[in-house]
Amino acid sequence: MEQKSILPVLVIKKDFYTNLAQLQSTVADWPQKMVSEIALSGLEVSGPQIWVYQWDELKPEANFKLEVCIPVKTPTKSHHEHRQTKKLNAFKCIEAVHYGPWSNLVTTYQTILTHAQTHGISLGKTCREVYTVCDFINQDNNITMVQFEIIN
């Protein structure tokens, strides 16, 4: 786990409003649709998917905004009903690497929250998950970077 400053990144994104219980059914296969749309439009993907979570209160049952983002090399002027171009701002964070199934991400989040509390670090209301390696057949191979916003 380390503190990092993440540089801005240009993405194509789709917004969702959901909660943890409905996350999978809300997002469904949108990431795959987005990648297909990007490929058909001639844009070049420039990095792994980034999911940006923003909430008012950090409680498992609370609703939050989710931006599913695909980094791209160049902006697009065309607008599509399912996507929007955005530059994610620079981001100061605590980053922890999560190895394995996404169903166990809660352990990584708890580790970050405990670390922040122990070291007097104030966390914001935004975090990112960067899906570095996604293995849908054997989720033990997944590698996810969890980046929690620092506000002090």
Protein Blocks (a to p, Z undefined) as FASTA:
>chain_A
ZZddddddddddddddddfklmmmmnmmmmmmmmmmmmmnopacfbdcddddddfbdcfk
bccddddddddfbdcfbdcfkbccdddddddddddddedjfklmmmmmmmmmmmmmmnop
acdfbdcdddfbacfklmmlpccddddddfZZ
